[in-house]
Amino acid sequence: MDACCAPKENPVLSRTYRRVLWVALAVNAAMFVVEAGAGFASGSVALQADALDFFGDAANYAISLSVLSMALVWRARAALFKGLTMGAFGMWVIAAASINVATGVVPSPITMGVVGALALLANVGVAVLLYRFRDGDANMRSVWLCTRNDAIGNIAVMLAAVGVFGTGGNWPDVIVAAVMAALALSAAYEIVRRSLGEIRNAAHAHA
């Protein structure tokens, strides 16, 4: 019954979207490894947060690939899970930033700038590939929002690197972490709201 009620997808579009998701998955998994190592080595909570974001996105792309051919209600449920995950990520960043303030560790601005620029190039490339799919269902929308937020976060990390270099303090790193948390929580709210709406609509259609 779900298959009958699900909107018919363009087979060509579906294959294209699937290939794009595979590319995005590979890029995000690779950048997670790079940023995690650089974040811990440099002492930057912003890089560590961005690395965790890359890890979450890689997992999200894997989920999207697994439910792409399923009915809309299942894609909405996957989007709901991703939205809740993004919300948890936002709360984690807030906690990590608080710890960074308490310890007073000053990160390496050079490492932050170089890795932030590399991450930005990776995310812009993925965003360009995903742009045509940004107005799809909640699942597609969540994938686009993740990539958009990542690119904005990368720019913020690079600005924080300049701030740390200029001031010698850790407050620019902490501010960026707070911005990234706000982005994650905002996107999580939109994704959860939209996915719950699609789940309710699917339930009413089968009532």
Secondary structure, DSSP 8 states (H G I E B T S, - for coil): -HHHHS----HHHHHHHHHHHHHHHHHHHHHHHHHHHHHHHHT-HHHHHHHHHHHHHHHHHHHHHHHTTS-HHHHHHHHHHHHHHHHHHHHHHHHHHHHHHHHT----HHHHHHHHHHHHHHHHHHHHHHGGGTTSSHHHHHHHHHHHHHHHHHHHHHHHHHHHHHH-SSHHHHHHHHHHHHHHHHHHHHHHHHHHHHHHHHHHHH-
